[in-house]
Amino acid sequence: MEKVLVVGAGGVGAVAVVKMAMHPEIFKEITLASRTVSKCDDIAANVKTRTGVTIKTAALDAMDVAATVALIKETGAELVVNLALPYQDLALMDACLEAGVHYLDTANYEPEDEAKFEYHWQWAYQERFEKAGLTAVLGSGFDPGVTSIFATWIRKHKLDGIRLIDVLDCNGGDNGKPFATNFNPEINIREVTATARHWENGDWVETPPMSHKVAFDFPAVGEKNMYLMYHEELESMKTHFPEIERARFWMTFGDAYINHVTVLQNIGMTRIDPVTHNGQEIIPLQFLKAVLPDPSDLGALTKGKTCIGDIITGPAGDSEKTYYIYNICDHEECYAEVGSQAVAYTTGVPAMIGAAMMMKGIWLEPGVWNTEQLDPDAFMDMLNTDGLPWQVVELDGHPEF
Ligand code: NDP
């Protein structure tokens, strides 16, 4: 494979194409398409300045399957990397099947009118991709994505299975704004206002949104409050690691962020059902997104580090061991390298690496796969060489929180 079509000229797409352009031996021809072609052109100019590589751009509404198929054929792309929004996943998978090309994304399909964070719509494509001899890789960002690959690597090289897993996502960065989300505000706020859920002893346990808070001392960042949340990799990990006894996901938020979200929720601004305003139907959360800062404009303003990883406990021979595997990423270093902050960087780089795994034929078994189902080794090597080095330390037992 030589040619790739990236869809979505947002914060994540901007990083992924710069990083792809840094590997001309893998990505020989890159096309970036989005609804707004001027955003693609701005990103293409950034790619040219930083790497000297010229990428092609195109206007595309990814909900229009016929238009996507036509663009795939016109560009000769053999892989579509979906960095648009979760609403476009199924339309893009349909287009890939019709055009006979492979597919990769970073977020599970979401219906527009309901926050679900479930994989069953995309898993239902398994047979069609398998029969067509095509591969779809789901969730190749950081979380989901690297957090699952970390778990697979620990399970392959350090433990005989996974009994307990806590995914810890810490953003210790500060963008100086009173309230701004680090990636698409609509998706981010849908996540944090959803009921928290974790997997324990064969069942989902539900708790009210943002109701379970714990302080944790993160490497390179320090102590931060993290909140129990639902996140989509819990569903795929408990499915693909059936031995898991408990799987939880935690994300850090500052008090100001929590206060803003609480107020916005209380006054109805986070609703995703339509309301009528001046005779026109609007979705409050989509309107809110329009007035909040654009995450891709935060790069120059954000300082500090992210620390995302897994604490995993499981059997190892006759005993039980616990490992903490994580990456630390610096917002200002990311901005200096690619012109984006670390949240976009930590998603765009794994999207590029996942795409590289497919272009090189390492992840090309026909079917629909979550990242924890794929061999982690070559991906883990590229994390180290391509900007997201990881560390693994043995802990003295699984922390109690
Ligand atoms: P942005 O909102 O910054 O960018 C999304 C882009 O998608 C926009 O440029 C937008 O187009 C484009 N788009 C939206 N609808 C369409 C459409 N119908 N057709 C074509 N293009 C469309 O989002 P992010 O870059 O922050 O996030 C991108 C994806 O990454 C999301 O799915 C998000 O959930 C996921 N993500 C995953 C993470 C992980 O770790 N796994 C972490 C963070 C994000 P335009 O502006 O041209 O109108």
Residues whose N, C-alpha, C, O or C-beta is under 5 A from the ligand:
A	BS01	NDP	G8 A9 G10 G11 V12 G13 S34 R35 T36 K39 L60 D61 A62 M63 L83 A84 L85 P86 T106 A107 G141 F142 D143 P144 G145 F183 N184 I187 T347
